[in-house]
Amino acid sequence: MTLSMRVPSIQSIRRLAAGGLIRGFVCGFVCGCLALLAACGSSVTPDVAERAAAPVYNAQGCSAYGVRPRATVAESLDGAINKVLMAIVESCRLHDGEVLTWTDANATPRTACLIKAPQSSPTHPLPLLVYLPPTGIGPDALLITGLVPQSKTAVLGANDAEPGFNILMPEGRDIEQFLPFPVNYGIGWDHWYRNFNRGSPYLNPDVAAIDHFIAATEAEGIVDTKRVYITGHSEGADMATLYGLNTPGIAATRVFSSISPFDDPADPCPQAPFASNNTRPYFLTTRACDAGNACVAGHQFLDQLRAGVLPAANVGGETLDLQGKVVEACDPTCEDPNPDTVTFIREQLNHVPWPVSRNPELLAYLRAHPLP
């Protein structure tokens, strides 16, 4: 879940809250409970030739792709909590979903949840919405988005008489992260290593996993391949941003509570934003009050994208209050890098809930931007 002008401590606070122990436990616990209730450096953009070779690291440990790939670790606290929640809620199968499995090139088991629209079939392919959950959370996160019931009735395709869309939710993995102990590892997405060369043996493992699960879903013949969209929440929004900007075939990207995944102040190898899928639209929804001044950071990232990364007309954004009402500006009372306890709690309460009331706008935006 950045910007040209930031105070590092602001982003560090947000990463602590949004990507580590506080966020992993609080968001995972809250999302799991809600689901249970519902049931019941380098700044060089890699060129083609460089991408074909093994990464070359300088004295600071930086390459054209950023820092080295994040190593997997033994099961973390949030990983253990997630497994317990998954066993209790079984949110994927609860909604007639299918658990997909795969082992990546590093011998790491990967999983995803595929929820097919009842109407989808090889003779009736429907759009695919890829959703990436926040750090520390499994398929239970999907239940609180409100997207599962809408996948059966909302129209995401061209024909008003053909409702429904498929949902694919890949999961992150236990990795080392650039956070202080004890939140320096946990379930997450490696947005620090930015190799998107699909022909390279050094491809980002999370990118490879998302690629695999999308391809496996498309191989079933149930997907309208001109309407493959991606969204995500928090750290999942960071990864969805990177993926959508750099994956041909993603028709549009619209995420919630992301900042720039290219230049986190905790990242020892920041880069200028880049996009190879640079003709497709991108939209960011922020909350006016969010953890670590994410509202200001998110809108600064949009300005970065408009400054030559994407056509300005393809970049959009909105700011919401906690009730989901669109407001004109970020809340200045939530911009202190060292908030008091009351403000800190308010920021976390704003950060955790998915903006369910904006789902119609999310789906309408995606629907309006299929591949040509």
Number of C-alpha atoms within 10 A of each C-alpha: 30 27 24 13 9 15 12 12 14 21 24 20 19 21 27 22 23 29 31 28 26 17 26 27 22 19 25 26 20 16 25 28 17 16 24 19 12 12 13 7 18 19 18 15 16 18 10 9 7 14 19 15 11 12 17 12 15 12 7 11 14 21 23 23 27 28 24 18 20 19 13 16 13 11 14 20 19 27 25 14 19 23 14 13 23 19 10 13 22 19 24 21 14 12 15 13 18 15 16 16 15 14 11 14 13 9 8 13 12 20 21 24 23 25 23 25 25 14 17 21 14 13 9 12 21 29 28 31 27 23 26 31 27 30 30 34 30 31 28 26 27 24 23 21 20 14 19 18 13 18 23 18 15 17 21 27 24 14 8 9 8 16 21 24 31 26 25 25 28 28 25 28 27 24 21 20 25 21 18 14 11 11 22 16 28 28 29 27 30 25 30 26 25 25 23 21 20 15 9 13 13 18 20 22 23 23 23 17 23 23 15 17 23 21 12 12 18 17 11 11 16 22 25 19 18 17 26 27 27 27 27 25 28 27 28 29 30 27 31 31 29 22 24 26 25 21 19 14 16 24 26 27 29 25 27 28 29 27 30 27 27 25 23 23 19 17 19 17 23 22 23 17 23 20 19 14 19 19 16 24 24 26 20 23 23 28 30 28 29 29 33 29 29 29 29 26 25 25 25 19 23 23 18 20 24 16 12 13 20 23 14 16 9 15 19 17 15 18 23 22 19 18 11 14 14 16 13 11 16 21 18 12 11 23 22 13 18 13 19 11 9 8 18 21 14 17 25 21 16 21 27 21 16 22 25 14 13 15 15 13 10 19 20 15 18 25 19 14 17 23 16 6
